[in-house]
Amino acid sequence: MQNLNDILKQHILQAVQELYNVSLENVELQQTKKEFVGDVTLVVFSLLRHIKGNPVQIGEQIGTYLKEKVGSLVTDFNVIKGFLNLVIADTYYLNFLTEIKDNPQFGLATPNSKEAILVEYSSPNTNKPLHLGHIRNNLLGYSVAEILKAAGHKVYKTQIINDRGIHICKSMVAWQRFGNGETPENTGLKGDKLVGNYYVAFDKAYKEEIQELIAQGKSKEEAEKQAPIFVAAQEMLRQWEAGDPEVMKLWKQMNGWVYDGFAVTYKNLAVDFDSYYYESNTYLLGKDIVEQGLQKGVFFKKEDGSVWCDLTADGLDEKLVLRADGTSVYITQDMGTAIQRVKDYPDVKGMVYTVGNEQDYHFKVLFLILKKLGYDWASHLYHLSYGMVDLPSGKMKSREGTVVDADDLIAEMEQTAKVISQELGKLDGYTEAQKEDLYHTIGLGALKYYILKVDPKKRILFDPKESIDFQGNTGPFIQYTYARIQSILRKYAETNNSKEVTVIQPDTLQEKEKNLLKSITLFPSIVQDAADNYSPAVIANYVYDLVKDFNSFYQNVSILGEEDTNKRYFRVTMSKKIGEIIAESFKMLGIQVPERM
């Protein structure tokens, strides 16, 4: 069925042509605000560039034209200042529901009908477990990938693992010194937690050594450089780069522990990846690109032999791309990795990088350099920048061991869901296994929804207790509404008989019914809007509004108790479709919906 706005635009363009002899290509339509009568609003102000006159008068003339010419679609109108509010016929919405009611793909584009996009997220260091900040990163990246899929794109999910460098060597040195042969097997600790403990142990020992050296008369700066444990970490990095067999063996062993730990966390978070890149394989990439860039005149060499890109004409600084000693910097590696990915996935036409907003400048520079180097796909790169996640207790620091561990947070969310569910006492007839499944679904749904409902660019203060409330703008509130709809459908199926109607034909629509149908018609455009803006918040806030309207309808309008079989069938059918939209929306957010709660 053709989109309502597209139908209206055609009629309005025709009206403008006939009334004012003006040919327009487009007009601005929006949803009528709830405080006004109407369903769709034409912004008359935007026409004044082409049509001279009073906006109220122009609105009246176009409204009259539509009511006379297409009265079967536009039944009434009103003009408020420069806004023409159009009342759409009930029949349009009823016909719309009839057309989509049996289409499980409603709102979703044809799979793989649009260009391939690679989405990078997670990208952790192998010296510590995943924490609350990583959770926001993973949830955003995974959800954006799912939204892009729903909008028709072919999507590859990937990550780059920061598995080399001085910070990795710090954990290795600390384990050598203080580990006494500890392993995940003999301690019962997850591998990432075990390695993370030694990253904290390194920092503690490093600080103690600095204090000792300062007490011996060294300056703070000297002490930081000369502390024996830090010197050992630097030496280990040199040995790693030289391929020392013993160092490589320890590196592989400890990284292996971390990967096993990460795999458990990803499974608990219900996120996945199609491929993995490792910095140990990519950190030398990009040097050949620098040579090409010099030949093209994109880069220039300074007297000391270092290579730079001058971005001052673009309002940025000069950017170092190769040090004087020939070693690469992060931007060099990132250039090389981007180019490598396009070689690995030749159909990829764009990439999304899910990285915190402290890297905004880095990605501005990276994307600009790749464009200057002449890569056509560089104009389809997007930095999915996001703000930090704070807790009521304050900031987190990995080195000091004050981070909120991802696994611990998931477990805490499940426990909170358990306590609240038991207090509500609605789990009669559930087995213990079913209860545990439900606690996980509710707890994880609460965590994901609380984080994803916020615009990615905004900072979040995460409150676990608030996120799991069964009232308000929360995951559990929406999950509960979905379960309520499934209960209605089960009861209807039990009482339905073969003589029941199967055609939607109520004589009139109540206001609450019409509002719900209007929301349903918006779903395809919401999916596209969320994809265009790389924003799960668009989906989350849409589904919350839909659920709020449904609950208001449920409390004020009888569904199964309605005696008129036409109305009963219509209300059940509409409820079923809303349930399907909730499930699809939550799937895009990576959240499960329970059949019963």
Disulfide bonds with the S-S distance in Angstrom:
none
